[in-house]
């Protein structure tokens, strides 16, 4: 009888065991990064009505309805973008994140574009925690919570935040007296072992960027050097990806997936994880377009959130009538595709002025991005938006002298009337010999171009991505998108000047 009972028990276990082994927990993680002040829908590369938090809210609501509990995360840089955000210190964005129900957001470097008092106010507005484990006060305490632990479907999930050391470039003098930024790898090695014992899954929510160069202290280096992280959801480098990057940890030899969801709320990352107790992570990742690809259907806007954000939109319309300066003479956009113009000089100089903290050598603007004249008299923000209508941001690039030489070679081949004709700032001089198809007498800050030297330039995001045939700019040694719209930088520069005078920089000479 006893043997028969044991036999029946064994048979029963054999029947049940496979189901137990196959018993998995399905976790859905939705994530965004580099939102950069895009609370309402906008136009992107000629496509109208993309992105925006009301449409994002609808998408999240639909996924929650289907999947139940989910985790909703943001990898930093909620600040700096459209006037609907900039003029109100990102309050509309944070109200939108509260409404959608974010669980946590990492502090990005653009959270420090404003004084520290503004960041503290933003933290008060937020119903979700801002996190970072390597941003410390001078007394050793954390600026924000270093991590949070959420319980989803019975699983404890730790979300540990890290901020790029590049944030030092954004800190003003007063903030530097209060804060210090620790090496992310050092901070992670201090915290991860203890945190790992308290959770079933450890996610690093990072604003570090995806860089192959070890010197950049990006998410790839974090995955290689820190044992115990299961998944990295990253931001900062605005990386557009269709598949995870898998990085082998040097200690455990476990492969760690790194994910990013591009920028500006154009897409939402969705990561599905199946946890069954094994060491390897079963994972699927995709980016869901937010009305960027109409072939996949239109995502309607959440009416309640749209109503909540409407007052900010109306206020921006009023504020665009603001006068930011005065022009003594009309600066025409006509001729900017054939030769140097005062308006082109002014726009390029505004980028140089804005990027002086990065020791930029010169700035370059494509003539095709200049779409209207600057008339004599008061200068309104609306007029600036007409002159620079594209949503291009100011980007800092480091380039070898050889790549710069190739850039000037490309310039020499552009026919008159081409939108890629350059308008440049102070700090650069060169001659274009159209008959020979070459640039010559290239001088940067008064010295001849040195092919062995590394130069730092400022340009707009369109050119930095290879627009108008400037493909060599994509080979840069370093790229930093400031995420400040070029038109906002231009407006600030005019405020700085007060009065705009007609002037030629004598920076480009057409030989024949």
HUURFEN-V230219 format. One record per backbone hydrogen bond with DSSP energy under -0.5 kcal/mol. NH is the residue of the N-H (numbers start at 1). CO is the residue of the C=O. If there is no record, write none. Layout:
BEGIN
nh->NH co->CO
nh->NH co->CO
END
This chain:
BEGIN
nh->5 co->1
nh->6 co->2
nh->7 co->3
nh->8 co->4
nh->9 co->5
nh->10 co->6
nh->11 co->7
nh->12 co->8
nh->13 co->9
nh->14 co->10
nh->15 co->11
nh->16 co->12
nh->17 co->13
nh->18 co->14
nh->19 co->15
nh->19 co->16
nh->20 co->16
nh->21 co->17
nh->22 co->18
nh->23 co->20
nh->24 co->22
nh->25 co->275
nh->26 co->24
nh->27 co->25
nh->27 co->273
nh->29 co->27
nh->29 co->271
nh->30 co->28
nh->30 co->71
nh->31 co->269
nh->32 co->73
nh->34 co->76
nh->36 co->77
nh->37 co->78
nh->42 co->50
nh->44 co->47
nh->47 co->44
nh->48 co->46
nh->50 co->42
nh->51 co->290
nh->53 co->39
nh->54 co->39
nh->56 co->52
nh->57 co->53
nh->58 co->54
nh->59 co->55
nh->60 co->56
nh->61 co->57
nh->62 co->58
nh->63 co->59
nh->64 co->60
nh->65 co->61
nh->66 co->62
nh->67 co->63
nh->68 co->64
nh->71 co->28
nh->73 co->30
nh->73 co->71
nh->74 co->104
nh->75 co->32
nh->82 co->37
nh->85 co->82
nh->86 co->82
nh->87 co->83
nh->88 co->85
nh->89 co->86
nh->90 co->85
nh->91 co->88
nh->94 co->90
nh->95 co->91
nh->96 co->92
nh->97 co->93
nh->98 co->94
nh->99 co->95
nh->100 co->96
nh->101 co->97
nh->102 co->97
nh->103 co->72
nh->104 co->72
nh->105 co->129
nh->106 co->74
nh->107 co->131
nh->108 co->106
nh->111 co->108
nh->112 co->109
nh->113 co->110
nh->118 co->115
nh->119 co->115
nh->120 co->116
nh->121 co->117
nh->122 co->118
nh->123 co->119
nh->124 co->120
nh->125 co->121
nh->126 co->122
nh->129 co->103
nh->131 co->105
nh->132 co->145
nh->133 co->161
nh->136 co->134
nh->136 co->180
nh->137 co->141
nh->138 co->178
nh->140 co->137
nh->143 co->135
nh->145 co->130
nh->148 co->159
nh->150 co->157
nh->152 co->150
nh->152 co->155
nh->155 co->152
nh->157 co->150
nh->157 co->155
nh->158 co->156
nh->158 co->201
nh->159 co->148
nh->160 co->158
nh->160 co->203
nh->161 co->146
nh->161 co->159
nh->162 co->205
nh->164 co->207
nh->167 co->164
nh->168 co->165
nh->169 co->166
nh->170 co->167
nh->171 co->167
nh->176 co->172
nh->177 co->173
nh->178 co->174
nh->178 co->175
nh->179 co->175
nh->180 co->136
nh->182 co->134
nh->182 co->180
nh->187 co->183
nh->188 co->184
nh->189 co->185
nh->190 co->186
nh->191 co->187
nh->192 co->188
nh->195 co->191
nh->196 co->192
nh->197 co->193
nh->198 co->195
nh->199 co->196
nh->200 co->156
nh->201 co->156
nh->203 co->158
nh->203 co->201
nh->204 co->202
nh->204 co->231
nh->205 co->160
nh->205 co->203
nh->206 co->204
nh->206 co->233
nh->207 co->162
nh->209 co->235
nh->211 co->209
nh->216 co->213
nh->217 co->214
nh->219 co->209
nh->222 co->218
nh->223 co->219
nh->224 co->220
nh->225 co->221
nh->226 co->222
nh->227 co->225
nh->229 co->226
nh->230 co->202
nh->231 co->202
nh->232 co->257
nh->233 co->204
nh->233 co->231
nh->234 co->232
nh->234 co->259
nh->237 co->235
nh->241 co->239
nh->245 co->258
nh->246 co->244
nh->247 co->245
nh->247 co->256
nh->249 co->254
nh->250 co->224
nh->253 co->249
nh->256 co->247
nh->256 co->254
nh->257 co->230
nh->258 co->245
nh->259 co->232
nh->262 co->239
nh->264 co->34
nh->265 co->33
nh->266 co->263
nh->268 co->288
nh->269 co->31
nh->270 co->286
nh->271 co->29
nh->272 co->270
nh->272 co->284
nh->273 co->27
nh->273 co->271
nh->274 co->282
nh->275 co->25
nh->275 co->273
nh->276 co->274
nh->282 co->274
nh->282 co->280
nh->283 co->281
nh->284 co->272
nh->286 co->270
nh->288 co->268
nh->289 co->287
nh->290 co->266
nh->291 co->289
nh->294 co->292
nh->296 co->293
nh->297 co->294
nh->300 co->298
nh->302 co->54
nh->306 co->302
nh->307 co->303
nh->308 co->304
nh->309 co->305
nh->310 co->306
nh->311 co->307
nh->312 co->309
nh->313 co->309
nh->314 co->310
nh->315 co->311
nh->316 co->312
nh->317 co->313
nh->318 co->314
nh->319 co->315
nh->320 co->316
nh->321 co->318
nh->322 co->319
nh->324 co->322
nh->324 co->379
nh->325 co->379
nh->326 co->498
nh->327 co->377
nh->328 co->326
nh->328 co->500
nh->331 co->374
nh->332 co->330
nh->336 co->333
nh->338 co->335
nh->339 co->335
nh->345 co->341
nh->346 co->342
nh->347 co->343
nh->348 co->344
nh->349 co->345
nh->350 co->346
nh->351 co->347
nh->352 co->348
nh->353 co->349
nh->354 co->350
nh->355 co->351
nh->356 co->353
nh->358 co->355
nh->359 co->356
nh->360 co->355
nh->361 co->456
nh->362 co->456
nh->364 co->458
nh->365 co->423
nh->367 co->421
nh->368 co->419
nh->369 co->366
nh->370 co->367
nh->371 co->369
nh->371 co->387
nh->374 co->331
nh->375 co->373
nh->377 co->327
nh->379 co->325
nh->380 co->378
nh->381 co->322
nh->382 co->320
nh->384 co->380
nh->385 co->381
nh->386 co->382
nh->387 co->383
nh->388 co->384
nh->389 co->386
nh->392 co->390
nh->394 co->484
nh->395 co->459
nh->396 co->480
nh->397 co->457
nh->398 co->478
nh->399 co->397
nh->399 co->455
nh->401 co->453
nh->402 co->451
nh->404 co->400
nh->405 co->401
nh->406 co->402
nh->407 co->403
nh->408 co->404
nh->409 co->405
nh->410 co->406
nh->411 co->407
nh->412 co->408
nh->413 co->409
nh->413 co->410
nh->414 co->410
nh->414 co->411
nh->417 co->337
nh->418 co->337
nh->418 co->415
nh->421 co->418
nh->423 co->365
nh->425 co->363
nh->428 co->425
nh->429 co->443
nh->430 co->507
nh->431 co->440
nh->432 co->509
nh->433 co->431
nh->433 co->438
nh->434 co->432
nh->437 co->433
nh->438 co->433
nh->440 co->431
nh->443 co->429
nh->443 co->441
nh->444 co->447
nh->445 co->427
nh->445 co->443
nh->447 co->444
nh->449 co->442
nh->451 co->449
nh->453 co->450
nh->455 co->399
nh->457 co->397
nh->458 co->362
nh->459 co->395
nh->461 co->393
nh->464 co->460
nh->465 co->461
nh->466 co->463
nh->467 co->462
nh->469 co->466
nh->470 co->467
nh->471 co->469
nh->473 co->470
nh->474 co->471
nh->475 co->472
nh->476 co->473
nh->477 co->398
nh->478 co->398
nh->480 co->396
nh->482 co->394
nh->482 co->480
nh->485 co->483
nh->486 co->392
nh->489 co->485
nh->490 co->486
nh->491 co->487
nh->492 co->488
nh->493 co->489
nh->494 co->490
nh->495 co->491
nh->496 co->492
nh->497 co->493
nh->498 co->494
nh->499 co->497
nh->500 co->326
nh->501 co->499
nh->509 co->430
nh->511 co->432
nh->511 co->509
nh->512 co->432
END
